[in-house]
């Protein structure tokens, strides 16, 4: 329980909850065949709700990826390749490739018959700047956990403290290129050290608000995993509504400034 629950809580509460927007699919950029030709078009746009790489979201950096894919007669994008991407190293390429798999197109038609063609399109990943993000905490509107629930949750946090800190770091570094992870990890440990009383208190409060007492007790007694489903993003948002602070904003601004001074955060013009 501690791994699954705490990973979800950390991802929802510490990652700026801004998704991908502005998906574009211009007509295929290919030489047109002779005859009655109709280009491919989207029937169902790719799902991009959870595609934004975590670290890029935290530092408020948007991105853009151009893809080229084959579209078979069945209308599914195949063999997608990255044509261009910016900024590099933040995971936008992998996120775009993953998102493209969820789209469905009506294939190109030649004289009324579906044909295999190549299409080109862009993913645009949009996130508000840190300064424009709502970092202010809001009052908690759920039920207050009992003293028993808080005591059980604290035991869970202390029991899995080292593992939960590693899990949080991986969530915060989501999408970052391997050759950059250790440098950024060192910045995070310097600017927002984990494992202190504030960290333990916040984790305790989140788990106590989200977990039934009986399931926490069973887990501590014999490792029994919870039978209830994991909390939804909406439930987690309620449970963590009063935990953010202006200190978080200042920390992520500093991380962003260091990152963008070392590696490019710019998005050059690309053709649509």
N, C-alpha and C positions, 0 to 999 in steps of 0.2 A: 504493500500500500504506500509506503513512504516514497518509493521511486516514482510510481505513476502519478500519485496525487501531487507531490511537491513539484514535479516537473511541469505539470499543467498549471499549477498556481503561479510558478515563477514565470512561465512564458506569457501568461495572460496579464500579470501585474507589472512586469518590468519591461516588456516590449511595447513600444508606442503602438497602439492598436489602429494603424492606418494601413489600408489594403492597396491593392493594385487598381489602377483606373485607366481609362482611355485606351481600350484595346482597339486597334485599327486593322482592317483587312482590305487594302486597295486591290484593284483587279490584278490578275497575274501579269508579271512583267516578262512576257515571252513573245516570240514571233507568232502571229496568229495564223492558223491553218486556213486553207481555202475551204469554202463551203459554208453551211449555216452553223456558225460557231457561237456558243454561249460560254462565257468564262465561269469558273467555279465561284460559288458564293456561300457565305456562312448560313447554315440552318440553325446551329446552336453554337454560340460563341464559347470559346474555352472558359472554364471556370477559373477565376483568378482571385477568389476570396481570400485564400491563405497563401498566396504565392510570394508575398513580400519577404525578402530575406531579413532575418531578425536584427543583425547588426546594422544593416543599412537603415532599417526603421528607427533603431535607437538613436543613431546620429543624424537622422533627418536628411538622408541623401536619396534623391530620386534617381531612376535609371531608365535605360531604354535598350531594347534588344531587337535586332532585325533577324528574322528567321526565314529560311527557305525550306519547303517541304514538298514531297510528292503527295498528290491526292489520287488515290486509287478510285476505281469505279464505285466502291462502297462508300466513298466520301470521308474516309478517315485519314488525317495527316500521317504520313509515314516518312521515315528517314530524315527527320528535321535536322537542319544544321544551322549553327549560328553564323550569320553573315557579318554582323557588326554588333558591338556592345559597348556601352559606356555608362558609368565608369566600370572598368574591369576590376576583378578581384573581390567583389562584394557578393557574388552569388547570383547576380541577375540572369546570367546565361543558363544555369541549371534550372532556375525557377521558371524561365520562359519555356524551356524544352519540356519540363514536366507539365506546365499548364497547357501547352499546345496539344497534348495527347487527349485532353478532355473535349476538344472541339469536334464538330461534325459539319462537313460541307456538302452541298450538292455538287457533285463532280462536274467538271467541264463537259459540255455536250458538243458533239460534232454530227450534224445532220440527225439530231435526235438520239444519238448513241453516246453513253458515257465513255469518256476517254481518260487516260492517265496523263496528268499534267503537273507542272510545278507551279506553286503559288509562293508569293513573298508577302510577308506582313510584319508588323511591328507590335511588340509588347511595350507599353509605357508603364513604368512603376512610379507612382506618385505618392509622395509622403510630405506632410507639412514640415516646415523647418522646426527645429527645437523651440525657437522663440515663439512660434505660433501655436505650439501644442498646448492642450489644456492640462498643465501639470498640477494645478491646484486640486487638492483633495476635496471631496464632497462628503457630507455626512453619511454614515452607514445607515441603511434603511432596513436591514434584516433584523432577525432576532439575536439578542445578545447571548453568547455562549455562557453556560453555567460555570461556576468555579471548577467542577469536576471535569467538564469538557476541556477547559484551559489547562488543567493539570495533566490530563492524558495527552493533549496535543503537544505540550512542552516536552514530555517524555519522548514522544515520537521524534520531535525535532532534534533533541540532544542525542538520541540513539543513532540517527542517520545524518548527523551534522556534516561530517566530512564528505559523505556521498552527495548530500544535497548541495553543498557548495560547488563540487565539481559539476553537478548537473546544471546549476545556474550559470556557471561560466560557459558551458557548451551552448546553452540557449542564447546567451548574450552574444556569442561569437558566431551565431548561425550564418552560414553563407560566406564567411570570410575565407580568403585563399589560405592554404596551408602555410605558405611562406611568410604570412603576415600575422598568424594567430598568436605566436608566442610574444611578439612585440606588443600587440594590443592587450594580450592577457596580463602582461606586466603593468601596463598603464591602468587597467581595471583594478588590479590588486593594490596598486598605489593609491588610487583615487577613491575607491569604494571597497575597503577591506571587508571580507566576509567573516562570519563566525562570532562577531561581537554581540553584546546584549541586545542592541537594537535589531540586528538581523534575527536573533532567536525570538525576540518578542513579536516581531512582525510575522514570522513564519508560524509561530504558535497561534496567533490570532487568526490567520487565514485558515489554517487547518481546523481549528476549533469551530469556526463558522461554517465550514463546508462538510464536516464529517460527523456522522452519528456517534454518540458516546459509546454505544454497544459495539460498534465496529472498531473504534479505536481501542477499546479495552480488549477485544478479542485479538487484535493484531499484536498488542503488547504482551498478551498472555502466552500465545502460542503461534504467532505469525499468520493467523487466519486473514486472508485477503478479504476486502469488503465485497458484499454481495450487491450493494446498490451501485448504479452506474456512476461513472466519473462525473464531476460537476460540469455543467455546460459553461460556455464562455460567458453567457449572461449571468449565471449564478456566481461565477468567479469575479466578474466585474463588480457585482454588488458587494461581495465579500472583501474586496480590496479597494473600495472607493475612497476610503479615508486614509490610505497609507502613503500615497505619493507626496512629495514635498518639493519646494523650490531648490533644495539641495540637489535633488536628482537632476534637475534642469542644468544647474551649474556644472555638475560632473560630466554630463553628456556633451555639453558645449565644449568643455575642455578636451574630451576624447575626440570629438569631431575636429576641433582645430588642430590637434596633433596629427590625426590621421590625414587630413586634407593637406597639411603642410608636407607630409612625407610621401603620400601617394595622391594622384589626381582624383578629384571629385567632380570634375567638369563633365558636361554632356555636350559634345560638339554637335553641330547640325548634321542631321541625317535626312536623306530623302524618304518621303512617305511612299 
